[in-house]
């Protein structure tokens, strides 16, 4: 995905696209990178994707170099992708464990 491709997809000129982003205080490339990082972060936090390697997720969202992805992620979020994933999955599982049981259930425990 490039700024030119985004402009063409939306039927606007590259100059107009750049102006729209400039009004928001970021470049088109920075906006694309930010969105890609957000998508990677969401995938890394998803316990269902725990078996997918970090570099596979990065590649899915347009990061073709693992070390560049790792450095960019750390700059944006203050932690490595792997560290973020471990923390996010632990927190998600802790929330799941602490959720109240549905009415009328024993929370998986056998009744006496």
Backbone as numpy.savetxt, mean C-alpha at the origin, in Angstrom:
# Nx Ny Nz CAx CAy CAz Cx Cy Cz
3.38 3.38 -15.93 2.53 4.55 -15.93 3.43 5.78 -15.93
3.16 6.64 -16.85 3.92 7.88 -16.98 2.95 9.06 -16.98
3.46 10.27 -16.72 2.57 11.44 -16.79 1.90 11.57 -18.16
2.63 11.28 -19.22 2.04 11.36 -20.57 0.90 10.36 -20.73
1.10 9.15 -20.22 0.06 8.13 -20.33 -1.18 8.52 -19.52
-0.97 9.10 -18.35 -2.09 9.54 -17.52 -2.87 10.64 -18.23
-2.15 11.60 -18.79 -2.81 12.70 -19.51 -3.61 12.16 -20.69
-3.00 11.26 -21.46 -3.69 10.69 -22.62 -4.92 9.91 -22.19
-4.80 9.14 -21.12 -5.94 8.33 -20.64 -7.12 9.20 -20.24
-6.83 10.39 -19.72 -7.90 11.29 -19.28 -8.26 12.34 -20.32
-7.65 12.25 -21.47 -7.99 13.15 -22.57 -7.64 14.60 -22.32
-6.53 14.82 -21.61 -6.08 16.19 -21.36 -4.62 16.31 -21.78
-4.17 17.53 -21.92 -2.77 17.72 -22.30 -1.86 17.46 -21.10
-0.62 17.13 -21.39 0.36 16.93 -20.34 0.53 18.21 -19.53
0.54 19.32 -20.20 0.69 20.62 -19.52 -0.46 20.85 -18.53
-1.68 20.53 -18.96 -2.85 20.70 -18.08 -2.75 19.77 -16.86
-2.34 18.52 -17.10 -2.17 17.58 -16.00 -1.13 18.09 -15.01
-0.02 18.58 -15.53 1.02 19.12 -14.65 0.51 20.30 -13.83
-0.31 21.13 -14.44 -0.88 22.28 -13.72 -1.82 21.81 -12.61
-2.61 20.78 -12.89 -3.52 20.26 -11.86 -2.73 19.76 -10.65
-1.64 19.07 -10.91 -0.82 18.57 -9.80 -0.09 19.70 -9.11
0.38 20.67 -9.87 1.09 21.81 -9.29 0.17 22.54 -8.31
-1.11 22.64 -8.66 -2.08 23.28 -7.77 -2.22 22.51 -6.45
-1.93 21.21 -6.48 -2.00 20.38 -5.28 -0.67 20.35 -4.53
0.35 20.94 -5.11 1.65 21.02 -4.44 2.55 19.82 -4.65
2.30 19.04 -5.71 3.20 17.93 -6.01 3.30 17.75 -7.51
4.35 17.08 -7.93 4.51 16.81 -9.36 3.67 15.58 -9.72
3.45 15.40 -11.01 2.71 14.23 -11.47 3.45 12.96 -11.06
4.75 12.93 -11.28 5.54 11.75 -10.94 5.47 11.46 -9.44
5.52 12.49 -8.62 5.43 12.29 -7.16 4.05 11.75 -6.78
3.03 12.23 -7.44 1.67 11.74 -7.17 1.52 10.27 -7.55
2.08 9.90 -8.70 2.04 8.50 -9.13 2.80 7.63 -8.14
3.98 8.06 -7.74 4.79 7.31 -6.79 4.07 7.17 -5.45
3.45 8.25 -4.99 2.72 8.23 -3.72 1.59 7.20 -3.77
0.83 7.19 -4.87 -0.28 6.23 -5.01 0.23 4.79 -5.07
1.33 4.57 -5.77 1.91 3.24 -5.83 2.34 2.78 -4.44
2.97 3.68 -3.70 3.39 3.34 -2.34 2.18 3.03 -1.45
1.12 3.81 -1.59 -0.10 3.55 -0.80 -0.65 2.17 -1.11
-0.66 1.78 -2.39 -1.16 0.46 -2.77 -0.28 -0.65 -2.21
1.04 -0.45 -2.28 1.96 -1.43 -1.70 1.74 -1.54 -0.20
1.59 -0.41 0.46 1.39 -0.40 1.92 0.12 -1.17 2.29
-0.95 -0.96 1.51 -2.21 -1.68 1.78 -2.02 -3.18 1.59
-1.31 -3.58 0.54 -1.06 -5.00 0.32 -0.21 -5.59 1.45
0.80 -4.86 1.87 1.68 -5.35 2.94 0.92 -5.51 4.26
-0.10 -4.72 4.48 -0.87 -4.78 5.72 -1.97 -5.85 5.68
-2.18 -6.46 4.54 -3.26 -7.44 4.38 -2.78 -8.83 4.79
-3.29 -9.38 5.90 -2.86 -10.71 6.33 -3.11 -11.80 5.28
-4.08 -11.60 4.42 -4.37 -12.59 3.38 -3.25 -12.68 2.34
-2.41 -11.66 2.29 -1.31 -11.64 1.31 0.04 -11.96 1.95
0.00 -12.52 3.14 1.22 -12.79 3.90 2.20 -13.70 3.16
1.70 -14.58 2.32 2.59 -15.50 1.61 3.19 -14.88 0.34
2.70 -13.72 -0.07 3.27 -13.05 -1.24 4.55 -12.33 -0.84
5.63 -12.55 -1.56 6.88 -11.85 -1.24 6.74 -10.34 -1.43
7.48 -9.60 -0.64 7.44 -8.13 -0.71 7.78 -7.66 -2.11
8.80 -8.23 -2.73 9.19 -7.76 -4.06 8.11 -8.03 -5.11
7.29 -9.05 -4.91 6.18 -9.33 -5.83 5.13 -8.23 -5.73
4.84 -7.81 -4.51 3.87 -6.72 -4.32 4.41 -5.43 -4.92
5.67 -5.17 -4.68 6.29 -3.96 -5.22 6.21 -3.95 -6.75
6.53 -5.08 -7.35 6.49 -5.18 -8.81 5.06 -4.98 -9.33
4.07 -5.54 -8.61 2.66 -5.41 -9.02 2.27 -3.94 -9.14
2.85 -3.09 -8.29 2.49 -1.68 -8.30 3.53 -0.80 -8.99
4.39 -1.41 -9.80 5.26 -0.63 -10.68 6.66 -0.37 -10.18
7.07 -0.98 -9.08 8.44 -0.83 -8.60 9.23 -2.04 -9.09
10.09 -1.82 -10.07 10.81 -2.93 -10.69 12.14 -3.24 -10.01
12.61 -2.35 -9.15 13.88 -2.56 -8.46 13.59 -2.65 -6.96
13.88 -3.80 -6.37 13.55 -4.04 -4.96 14.26 -3.07 -4.02
15.52 -2.77 -4.29 16.23 -1.86 -3.38 15.71 -0.43 -3.49
15.34 -0.01 -4.68 14.75 1.33 -4.85 13.40 1.38 -4.13
12.61 0.31 -4.27 11.33 0.26 -3.58 11.53 0.34 -2.07
12.44 -0.46 -1.55 12.67 -0.49 -0.11 13.10 0.89 0.41
14.02 1.53 -0.30 14.49 2.86 0.09 13.36 3.89 0.03
12.58 3.85 -1.05 11.47 4.79 -1.22 10.41 4.59 -0.15
10.10 3.33 0.16 9.12 3.01 1.19 9.60 3.53 2.55
10.87 3.28 2.87 11.43 3.74 4.15 11.39 5.26 4.26
11.71 5.95 3.17 11.66 7.42 3.18 10.23 7.92 3.42
9.26 7.23 2.85 7.86 7.66 2.98 7.25 7.31 4.33
7.58 6.13 4.87 6.89 5.63 6.06 7.78 5.43 7.28
9.08 5.66 7.14 9.97 5.58 8.29 10.31 4.17 8.75
10.02 3.18 7.94 10.31 1.79 8.27 10.46 1.00 6.97
11.12 -0.13 7.05 11.27 -0.94 5.84 9.94 -1.62 5.53
9.74 -2.04 4.28 8.51 -2.76 3.94 8.32 -4.02 4.78
9.38 -4.75 5.02 9.28 -5.98 5.80 8.90 -5.69 7.24
9.53 -4.68 7.85 9.20 -4.31 9.23 7.75 -3.84 9.32
7.33 -3.04 8.34 5.95 -2.56 8.32 4.99 -3.73 8.24
5.28 -4.68 7.35 4.41 -5.83 7.17 4.26 -6.62 8.47
5.37 -6.91 9.13 5.31 -7.68 10.37 4.47 -6.97 11.43
4.68 -5.68 11.58 3.92 -4.91 12.57 2.44 -4.86 12.21
2.13 -4.59 10.95 0.74 -4.46 10.51 -0.02 -5.78 10.65
0.62 -6.87 10.29 -0.04 -8.17 10.39 -0.24 -8.55 11.85
0.77 -8.29 12.69 0.61 -8.55 14.14 -0.57 -7.77 14.71
-0.66 -6.49 14.34 -1.75 -5.65 14.83 -3.11 -6.14 14.32
-3.17 -6.54 13.06 -4.43 -7.04 12.49 -4.87 -8.32 13.19
-3.92 -9.19 13.45 -4.26 -10.44 14.14 -4.66 -10.18 15.58
-4.01 -9.23 16.23 -4.37 -8.90 17.62 -5.79 -8.33 17.67
-6.15 -7.50 16.70 -7.52 -6.97 16.65 -8.51 -8.10 16.45
-8.17 -9.03 15.58 -9.06 -10.15 15.29 -9.27 -11.00 16.53
-8.20 -11.25 17.28 -8.28 -12.05 18.50 -9.13 -11.35 19.56
-9.04 -10.03 19.61 -9.74 -9.27 20.64 -11.15 -8.86 20.27
-11.60 -9.22 19.06 -12.97 -8.89 18.66 -13.94 -9.65 19.54
-15.05 -9.00 19.89 -16.05 -9.73 20.68 -16.66 -10.85 19.86
-17.08 -11.89 20.53 -17.70 -13.03 19.85 -19.12 -12.64 19.43
-19.60 -13.29 18.41 -20.97 -13.06 17.98 -21.91 -13.55 19.07
-23.07 -12.89 19.23 -24.04 -13.32 20.25 -24.40 -14.80 20.05
-24.45 -15.53 21.14 -24.86 -16.91 21.09 -23.73 -17.88 20.78
-22.50 -17.35 20.69 -21.37 -18.25 20.45 -20.49 -18.28 21.67
-19.65 -19.28 21.72 -18.76 -19.41 22.88 -17.36 -18.94 22.54
-17.20 -18.30 21.39 -15.88 -17.81 21.01 -14.93 -18.94 20.67
-15.47 -20.05 20.22 -14.64 -21.17 19.84 -14.30 -22.09 20.98
-14.73 -21.75 22.18 -14.46 -22.60 23.33 -15.60 -23.61 23.51
-15.24 -24.79 23.92 -16.26 -25.81 24.14 -17.06 -25.46 25.38
-18.35 -25.70 25.32 -19.20 -25.42 26.50 -19.12 -26.59 27.45
-19.15 -26.30 28.75 -19.08 -27.38 29.74 -20.30 -28.27 29.73
